Amino acid sequence: MNIIQLINKNKLNSICKNNNKFFTQLFLNNNNNSTISYTITNNYNNNNSSHFQNKNNIILINNNKNNNNYIKNFLTTTIKINNNNNNNNKNFKMEELIKLNFPKSVEEFKKQSEELMENYDKGLKEIIDIPKEKRTFANTFEATDKLDVKFRNIESSLTFLANASTDEKIRNVCNEVEASLSKYSIATSMREDLYQAYVDCCKQNNDFKDSNLSKEQLRYVSKTLEGFEKNGLQLPKEKREKLKEIMTKISDNCIKFSKNLADDKTKLSFTLEQLDGIPKETIESFEKDESKPGNYLISLKYPDVIPTMKYCTVAETRKAVEFANGSKCIKENTPILEETCKLRFEAAQILGFKDWASYKSNYLMVKSNDNIQSFEDRMRKLLTPHAVTEFERLKQLKKKIYLEKGGNPETYDDHYYSYDNSFYNNIMLVQDYQVDNNLVKEYFPFDVVIKGIFDCYQELLNVKFTEVPAYQSWHEEVKMYSCVDTADSNKLLGHFYIDLFPREGKYSHAAVWPLIPGYERADGEKQYPVAAMLCNFTKPTPTTPSLLTHDEVVTFFHEFGHVMHNMSTKVHYSMFSGTSVERDFVECPSQLFEFWCWNKDILVNKLSGHYKDNSNKLPIDLVERMIAAKNLNVAIFYLRQIQLALFDNAIHSNNPANFTNTADLYHRISVDVALNPNQKGTNPGCSFGHLLGGYDAQYYSYLYSECFSASIFEIFDKHGVMNKELGARLRNQVLAVGGSQPSSETIESFLGSRPNEAAFLKTIGL
C-alpha cells in the first residue's frame, strides 16, 4: 500500500471554507497502481452540495453559510488497499485498522468497561469448558491470545485518555476504569480454573515436546504459564487470596500516584528581575500572573523548569524552583509510595522471594538482584573519581565568577548546591566549548527537526510516514501518521499519533503508549499496531516558532525509537508485539537512536535549519564543539542515574527501614552516591513516576541497556549510521521480533557475540 496525499491541508481548508457540515471523499492514485480512498464524514447532509474534482481526486462538499476555516473531528475514514503481492483488493474502514473508540461520556466509559469484563469472562468460560482430552494449542492458548487482543484494544480506548484528555472528568473516569480493569486483570491472572486449563492442555499434548509448534508458540506457552506462576498460582488458596488483596492495593496506589502527578498545578510567581538571565523568548512562553501584573508563573513542567535552572542568574529563584519540583506531590504521594514499598515486600515474601527487587529481576535479562547490585557497584566505583574531579572544577568556576563580580572572598559560601549544577554546567559549556544553547536552539525549529528525524528513520529503516486525518483525536494539536514498508511493496505497517506540547492535565514527561498491539497469525489474521507518543517540548511563542533544545531533539529521537519498535513488529501473537520485551532491554533501541543526534552530517544536513532561514544550517565549527562537549561532566550525570537506581533498589529491598522515611533515604543516597545532595525538606521520590509506573526495581535498566545500545552502535559507527543494509538488519533482527524470543538472543543475533560494557565506556570517554 502506498498512501500519498495529493491534496494538501491548505488546499483542502480553502476548498472547505464556509462549509461547516461536509462530506469529503478523496480518491488518491499513485504510480504503483495502489488505490487509497479516504472517506471522511462529519454530519453529512446531501442537500445543497457542490463538487470539486480533478483527475486525481473528487471532493463532495455540502455548502453551509457558517464559516469554518479548517477541517476537524473526522469521524470515519475508509482506506482501500491494493496489495501488490496478491492483487487482493480490500476496503478497510479506519475503525478496522485503528481499533480505538474513545467513549464520549463518563457513563459510556463505565458501561463499556463493565461490558468488556463480562465479554471476557464469557470468552474464558468457552476456553475453560473445553474437555481435557480435546485441548490443543489452538483452542486453548491461541484462543486466549485472540481474546486478549479484544480486551487490550478496548482497554486502551477506556484508559489512555487519563494521560491526554483536556477534560478532567474524562481523565478521572479513565483512572476509575483503569483501577477497575486492573483489579479484574489481577483476579483473572489468579484464576485456578483458567490456570488448570493451560496445565491440562500441556499434559494432554505431552508438554508439546513432540509437536510441530514454532519457537514463538512454545514461548507463548511458557510465558502464559509463567504469568500465572508470577501471580502465585502454585501457592495455597489462602496465600493466593492474600496476594490478590495486596496486588489490588498496589495497583490502586500506582494509579493514584500517577494521577496526582498529572493533576499537579503548582506554579511559582516571579518578577522579571528574579528571572534574570533566562532568554527573552523563553520568558515570553511563560504564563503571565494576572494577580501580580509584571510577574510570570513558572510551572513544574519541563519547558519551564529546565531553562530556569539552566539560565537564571538568581540563585534564590533556582533554589525555589528546585525545591518546589523536589517536593512535588510530597504530601499526597509520600504515604502512597511508602505503603506501596511495604506491600511489595510483603507480596515478594508470599511468592517466596527475598524482596521485590529479587522477584522482579528473576524474570529479566539480568536474572538476579545480586547481578543488579554488582553492576551498579562496578559502575559507581568507575565513575566516582571522575565525578569528584568534575565537581571540583564546577566549584572553582562558581567561586571564580563570584570573585569576578566583586564578591568578598572572606564571606564566600564554599558550597556547591544541587540547584547550582545545571547553571554552572551551562556556563562551563559556553566558556570552555563556546556552545551557547540559546544559539543552538535557533537552528532546531520544530518543523525542521520533525522532518529531519522522520527522514532519518524512513531512510534507515525503509519505511514511509504520511500524515492522515487524526482518527479519534483527543486534541487539536494531535497528529497522526501511517507507516508503510517501502522495502515490501509499500505494505501498511501501522499508525502512530504524536502529541508533543505541554498542557494542563497531560502526562508531564515523555513516553510512548503501545495502544494497539500488532500481529499476523499463520492463518492470515492480522492486526496493525497503533502507538501514541506524548512529549512536552518547548511551545511556540508570539514571536518565534517552537525552538527545540538539543536535549529535546535527543528526547524526540529516543521516544520515536519506541514508536518504530512498535511499528516494525512482525510477530504472530499480541503478547510479543513491539516493546513487549524484558524491561531491561526495552530502552536499548531508543538509546541506540540517540547516537544519531551526535553525528555531524545528521546534525547539519538533516536536523538543523535556522528558524529565520531553514537553508542556514548549524555551522560546522559549532557542531564540532557540541560533539567535543558531549561528555562534559558525564560522570556526574551517570552518578545521578546510579543514585536513582540505588534509591529504587533500596526501597524494594528487604530492609523495612527503607519503607518508612523515603525522604531521608533519598537524601542519604544523594550525598553518598551523587555527591550533590537534594535540598532538605524535599522528597524527589514522590514525583519519580517510574517507581509506580512500571519500572519498580528496574530503573537500573536505563544504564544496563546502554551497554547493549553502545555495542550495536559500534557496528553502525564502523559501517555508516545511514547504512541501509544495517538498518534493514536492525529492523528485522531487533525491532521486528519484539518479545517473541529472549532479548539476549535478539542482541546476540545482531552482534554475532555478547554485548560488553567496554563499548558503553568508550562512548562516554572513559
N, C-alpha and C positions, 0 to 999 in steps of 0.2 A: 504494500500500500504506500502511496505517496501523497501526502497532504500538502497542497500548495494553495496559499491564499492569493487568488488572482484579483481580489478586490481588497484594498486596504481599509483600515478603520476610518480614516479621514473621509475617504470617498463614500463609504457606507453611511457615515454620520451625515454627510452632506445630502445624500440621497434621501435619508430618513428625516431630515429636518422638517419640522412642523408636522410630524406624524407621531402621535402618542401611542396609538394601537396599530399594530402592523403584523403582517405575516411575511416572512422572508424565506425564500428558498434559493440557495446557490448551487448551481451545477458546475463543478470545477473539474476541468480535464487537464491532464498533463501528458507530456510526450511519451510516457511509458504505457499509455492506454489504460492506466488505472483510473477509475472514476470514483470521485468522492462527492457525496451530496450532503450538505448540511441543511437541515430543516429547523428553523428557529421560530417558535410560536410564542406570541405574547398577546393574549386577549383578542384572538383573531376574529374579525367580522368581515365578511366578504362583500359588504356594500361599499360603494364609492372607492373602489380600489384602482390604483394606477400601476403601470408596469414600467420597469427599466430593464433593458436587456441588450446583450451583445452576443457574439458567437461563443463566448466562454462562460457566460453566466446569465441567469434570469432572476430578477428580483420582483416579487409581487408585494406591493406596499399599500396598506389601507390609509387613505387620506384622512386627516383629522385636523381640526383647526387649532388644537392645543400644541404649543411649541414643545419640542423635545430634541435637543441637540446631540443626544447620544443614545446608544442602544444599551439597555441593561436588563437584568433579570431574564436571561434566556431560560425558557422552561424546558424545551426539548430540542435535542439536536440529533439528526439522523445521519449516519455515515454509511455510504455504500462502498464496500471494499471489493476490489477485484484482485483476487490472489493470483499473482502471475505464475505461480508454480503449478496450480491445478485448475486454473480457469473456473473456479467455483465462486460465482458471484453471490454475495450475501449482503442484505441490508442490516445494519446494526443501529438501533437507537442508542443514544448516549447512556440511557439508564441501563442498557445491556453491557456496555463497555465500562462504564464507571458506576459501579454498583453502590452508589451513595444516594441516600434520600433523607436529607435533614428535615425532621418534622418542623412544622411552623408554629406550634403552640406547646405550652407546658403540658397540657393534658395529653396531647398526642405523643410526646416523649414517653410519658408514663404508660400510656396504653400500649405503645409498641414494645416497650421493654417487657411488659407482662406477657404479651403475645409471643415475643421471642423466646422467653423461658418455657412457656407452655409448648411451643412447637418443637423446641429442642428436646424436651422431655419425651414427647411423642416419638421423635426420631430415635432417641436412645432406647425406648421401650421396644421398638421394632428390632433393634440390634440385639438387645438382651434376650428377647423371646425366641431367637433362633435356636433350634435344638442343637445340643453339643455336637452330635455326630455330623451335622450339616455345616458346621462352621468352616469358613475359608478366609483367606486373607481379604478377598474382595468384599464379602458380605459382612465382615466384622471390622477390620482395620481400615480398608479403603472407604467403606461406608461411613465410618466415623469422620474421616477427613472431609468427605463431602458435606457432612452435617456441620462440621466445624467451620467450613468456608462460609456457609449461610449465616451462621451465628456471628462470625467475626465481621462480616460485611455490614450487617445491621448494627452490631455493637459500635463500629466506627461512626456510623451515622448518628448514634444516640449519645456518644460521649466526646467526640473530638471537639465540638464547639465550646466545651468548657475552657479550651485554650485560646479561642479565637473570636468568639462572638462579642459584639458590642453591647448586647442586651444582657444585663445582669441576671434577669430572670431565666434566660436560656442557659447561661453559664451555671447557675445554681441547680437547675433541674438536670443538667448534664452530669454534674457532680453527684447528685442524688441517684441518678440512674446508674452511674459508674459504680457507686457503692453497692447498689442492689445487685447488679450483674456480677460484681466481684465476689460478693458473698455466695451467689448462686454457683459461680465457677469453682470456688473453693469447695463447696458442698459436693458438687459433681465430681471433682477430682478425688474425692474421698469415698465415692460410692462403691461399696463392696461388690454389689451385683454386677456393676459395669466392669470392674477390675477382674472379676471371676470370668466374665465373658471373654476377655482377652487371654487370660491364662488358659481357659478351656480350648480356645482356638489354637493356641500354641501346642498344647498337649495333643489335640486331635490331629495336628499336622506335624508331629514329631519335631516341634520347635523349628519347623521349616528347614531342617537340615538337608533333606533330600528334595527340596522344592526347586523350582526354577525362578524363584524370586530374585529380583535385581538387588544390587548393593543398597540402593536407596530404599527399596521396600523393606529389606531386612533392618535397615537403620530406623525406618518408621516404626517397626515392631518394637525394637529395643528402646527407642525414645518414648514410645507410648507407655510401656511398662515402667520405665524409669520415672516418668512423670508421676505415676501413681505411687511408686515407692518413695519418691521425694516427699510426698504428702502423707506418708505413714501408713499405707495400706497393709504393710506387713506387721503392724502393731495390733495389740489387743483393742477391742472396741472402746473400752473406757479411755485409753490413751488417745485414740483417734478422735473421740468427741472433744477431749480437752484441747487437742491440737487444732481442730476445726475452730473452736472458740477463739483461740489465740490468733490464728491466721486471719480470721474475720476482723478482729480488732486491729491487727496490724494494717490490713487493707484500708479500713476506715481512717486510721491515722494518716496514712500516706495521702489519701485524697484531701483530708482537711489541711495537712501541711502545705500541699501544693496550692490549694485554693487560697489560703492565707497569703501566700507569696504573690499570687496573681492579683489579688484584690488590694494589695498594699497601695495606699495613696499618699504616702509620706512625701512632703515637699518642704524644702527649706527656702526661706526668703533672704536674698542678699542685695545690697546696693551695688552699683557699678564699681565703686571703689573696692568693695570686698571681692569682686570678680576680676580684679586687675590681672592682666596677663593672658586671659582667655581671649582667643581670636574674636573679632567683632562679629563675623558671620555665625560663629557658634553661639554667641550670646543672643543673636537675633532669633535663633531657633528655640531659645528657652521661653517658657510661658511667662507672661508678664503678671506681676502680682497686683491684681485690681484693688486690693485693700491697702496697698502701700505704693502709690504712684512713684515710678522710677526704679522700683525693685523688680528683681527677676526670681522666678521659682526654679529650684533645682530638684528634680525628682530623683528617684533611685534607679532609674533606667540607664542602661549602658551609655547611650548617646549624651546623657547629662553628666554622669559620674566620671567617665573616663577623661574627657577633656578638662574637667575641673581639677582632677587630681594631677593631670599632666602639665597644665599650663598656668594655673592660678598661682601668682606670686605671694598671695596672702596665706601664710601658714595656718592661721586660725580658721580660715574658710575650708581649707583642705582637711583640717582636723575635724571640723564639724560635719562635713560631708562623709568622711570616712567613718566617723562614729555612728552617724545615722545609718549608713549602709551596713556596718558591722553589727548593729543592733536591730536590723530589720526583722520585724515579726518576733522579736525576742520574748515578748510577753505571751503571745499565743502559741508559738512553736516550741519553746523550751520544754514545757511539760509533755508535749506530743512526742518530741524527739526522745526524751529520756524514758518515757513509758515504752516507746517502741523498742528501744535498746533492750530493756528488761524482758519484754515479750519475746523478742527474737532469741535471746539467750535461753529462755525457758523452752521455746519451741525446739531449738537445737538439741537441748538436753533430752527432750522426749524422743527425738529422732535418733538419738544415740551418738551425737557429736559433741565434741568438747565445747564448741562455741559456734556462733553464727558464721563467723569467717571460715571456720573449718567445714561447715556444712555447705556454704556457697562454693568454695574453691574446689570441693570434691568433684564437681561436675564441670569444671572449666579446664582450659588448656594447662593452667599452672599446677593443677592436681591437688595441691595441699596448701594450707596456710603457712606451714613451715617454709615452703618454697617462696611464698609471697614475702615473708619477713626477711628471708635470706636475700632476695633480690633487692628489696628496699634498703636493707642494711649495706649491701655492697655498693649501691649507687650513692647512698648518703656519704659513706666514707670517701668515695672517689670525689664527690662534689664539694664537700665541706671546706677543704683547704683553699680551693679556688674561690669559693664564696666569701671566705674571710678576707682574702685579698681584694675582691671586688667591693665589699662593704667599706674597707679601709679607704679605697680610692674615692668612693662616694662621700664618705665623711670628710675627707680632705677637701673635696670640691665644695661641699657645703660651707666649711669654715672659710675657704678662700673667698667665696662670694660674699660672705658676711663681712669679712675684713675689708674687701674692696668697696663695700658700701659704707665704710666708715664705722663699723661696729667696734665696740670696745672689747679687746681680746681678754680682758680680765673678767668680764661678765658673760662671756660666750658660753652657751649651753652646749656641751660637747656630745649631746645625744643625737642619734640618728633614728628618727621615728618612722613608724610604718607609713604615715601619711607623707613622708619625705621621698619615698622611694621612686614613685612614678615621675615626680617633679625633677629630681636631680638626675635621674637616669636620662630623661629627655634633654636636660642641659648638657650632659656629657655627650649625648648623641650629636647635638649641634656643634659643640666645641671641638670634639675630637674627630668627628667624621664629616662635619658640615652637612648633616642630614637634618633638614627642618621639615617636620611632619606637616606643618601648615602649608608649606610649599608643595610637598609631595602630593597631598590630597587634591590639590588643584588639577593634577593630571589623572585623577581617578573619578571622573564624574560617573554617576551610577549607570547611565545608558551605555557608556563606553565599556565599563567593567563587565556588565552582564553579557554584552555581545562578545567580548573577548573570552570570558570564561566559557560561554556556550560554544564558541568556535573551537576552543582547546579540546573540550570534551567530545564535540562532534567529530573533529578531525582524528583524534587519537583513538576513539572507540568505535568509529564507523557508524555513527548514528546521526539523526537529523531531528531537530526540535522545531515545531511550528506552533505558534500561538493559536489557540482555538477559543471560542466563547467559553467563559468560565462557568461550566456546568455546576449548579448547586453552590454558587459563590456565596460567601458569607460576609464579604466587604468589597467596597468599590475598588480598593487597591489590589485585590487578589487577581493574579493572572494564572492562566492555565495553558499547558503545552502538551502536545502529543509528542511521542518519541518513536521514531521508526528506525529500522535496521537497514542502513544503506548498503551493507555487505550482503544482504539477503533479500533482494527484490523489494526493498522498502516496506517490509512487513512491519506491522504495528507491534511495538514492544510494550507500550503503556502510556500513562498520562501522569503529569505532576502539576501541583499547584505551587506557587510561590507567593508569600505574604511577608514582606520584608521590612516594614517600618513600624515603629512602636505606636501603641495607642493604649488607652486605659482598659484594663481588664484582660489584655492579651498576655500570653506567655511571655515572660520578660527576658529570656535568654535566646539561644539559637538551637534549633533541633529539627529533626525530620520525623514525621509520623508515617509509617507504612500503613496507610489506611485500608488498602485492599491488597491481599496477597496475590501474587501471580503464580500460575502453574499451567502445565499442559500434560494431561494424563496420556497413557499409552493408547487409550481408546479414542483420543482426539478431543475430549472435553477440555476446554481451555478457559482461563480467566486472565485478563490483563491486569497488571499491577497498577495501583494508584498511590502516589505518595504526596505529602504536603510538607513544604519547607517553611518554617516560621523563624524569622530573624528580627532584629531590632537595630537596623542600620540608621546612620545619620539621615535625617529628613531634609528635604529642600527647605530653603528659607525664602522670604520675599525677594531677595536679591541674587541668590545663587541656587543652582540645582543641587541635588544630593551629591555631596563630595565625600567619598569614602576614604578613610584612613587605610594605610597599607595593612594594618591589623584586620580591618573589616574585609579587605579583599581576601586575605588568608582565610578568614572565617567563612566567607562565601564559598571559596574553593573547597574548603573542608566539608561543609554541610552538603554541598551539591554532590560530593562523593557518595554520601549516604543515599541521595536521590538515585544516582546511577547504579548503586549496588542493588536497589530495588527494581529499577527499570530493566536491568540486564538479566534478571533471574530466568533460568531455564530448568526449573525443577518440575518433578511430577506431582509433588504433594505440597500443599499450602504450608504445612508445618515448617518447611525448609526454605520458604521464599525469601529472597533478598537478604536483609540484615538479620535474619533469624539464625544467627551463628553464636558461638560462645562469646560471652560478654568481653572476655579479654582478647578477642580478635576483631570485634565489630568496628573498632576505631581505625584499624590498620589501613583499609583502602582510603579513607578520608585523610588520614595523616600523610599517606603517600602523596596525595594530590597537592598537599601544601607545598611540596618542593617546587612545583611549577611556578609558584609565586616568587621564587628566588632565582629564576632563570633569566639572564639578561635579555635574551631575544624575546621571551614571552612578555616580560615586563614592558619592554619598549614597543614591540610591534603588535601585541595583541591586547594588553590590558590597559594601556595608557593613551591619553589624548587630552590635552588641556581643555578645560570646560569652555574657554572662550574660542578655542580653535582646535578641534579634535585632531587636526593633522600635525599639531605641535606635540611631539611625543616626549616622554621623560628623557631628559638629557643623559647621554651615555655616562658621563662622569658622575652624575648624581646616582645613577643605578649602581655603578661600581662601588660608590661609597655606601650605599644601602646594603649591598651584599657583604661588603667588608665589615659592616656593623651588625650583621645578622646575629652574631653570638655575643654581642655586648652584654655583659653581666648575666650570661646564660646560666652560670652555676646558681645564682640567686633565684632565677626563675624556676629551675628544676628542683631546688631545695624546697621551694614553696609547694610544688606539686607533691613532693615526698611528704611534706608536712600534712597536706590534706589527706593523702593516702594513709598515713600513720594514724591520724585522727579517726578516719573511717574504720581502720583496723582495730583501733583501741576500743571504740565504743561497741564493737562487735566481737570483743574478746570474752574471756571467762572471768574477768575482773569486775565484780559488781560495783566497785568504787567508781568505775568509769561511766556508770549509768546515772549517777546522781548529781553530778555537778559538771556538766559538759562545758560550761563557760571557763571554769578553771583549767580543765583538761586541755581545751583548745589553746588557752594562753600558755600553759606549760610547754606544750609541743612547739608552739611558735617561737618560744625562747630557745628551747634546746635544739630544735631542728632547723627552723627557718632563720634563726639568728636575728630576727626582726619582729619582736612581739606586737600583737594587735593591742589596741587600746583596752585598758581595763574598763569593765562595765559593759563591754560588748560580748556577743557570742555569735561569730560568723557561722557557726554550725546551724543556727536557726534559719539561715537563708541558703544553706548548702543543699540545693534541691536534689542533687544526686543521691543523698543519703536515704531519702524516702521516694526516690523517683526511678528506681530500677538499678542503681549502681551500688546498693548496700553491700559493704565488704568487698567492693570490686573497683574502687576508684584507682587502685594500683594499675588497673588495666590500661589507662592512658599512657603511662610511661612504659609499661610492659610491651604494649603493641607497637610502640615507636621503634623497638628493636626489629620488629617484623617489617614495618614500612621502610625503614632505612636500608634493610637488606635487599628489599625489592628495588628501591631506588638506585642502588649501586649499579644494577643492570641497565636501567634507563640512562643513568649518568654516563655509562660507558658507550651505549649504542645510540643515544639520542632521545631526548624527552618527548619528541613527537614522532618517534619510530612507530609506524602503523602496524608493523608485524608484532612488535612487543605489545602495543595497545590491544591488538586482537587476542593475543595470548592472555593478557591481563583480564580482559572481559570474559573470555571463555573458561579460563582455568581458575580464576579467583572470584570475580563478581557473579558470574552466571550460576555457579554451583551452590551458592548460599550455604545452608546448613545441611545439605544432602550428604556430606562426608565430614569427618573430623577436620577442623581447621588446620591442625598440624599437617594433615595430608595435603590440604589445599596449598599451603605456603611452600611445602617441600616439593610439591609437583612443579610449582612455578620456578623455584630457585634451583632445583636439582640437588639441593643439600639443605641442611638445617640452618635456620637463621642464627645470627650471632650478635652479641652486644657490641662488638668492635665497630660494626657498621654505624650503629647509632652514635657511639662516642666520637667517631670521625666527623659526623655531621655537625656536632656541637663543638668541634675543635679541641677535644680532649683526648 
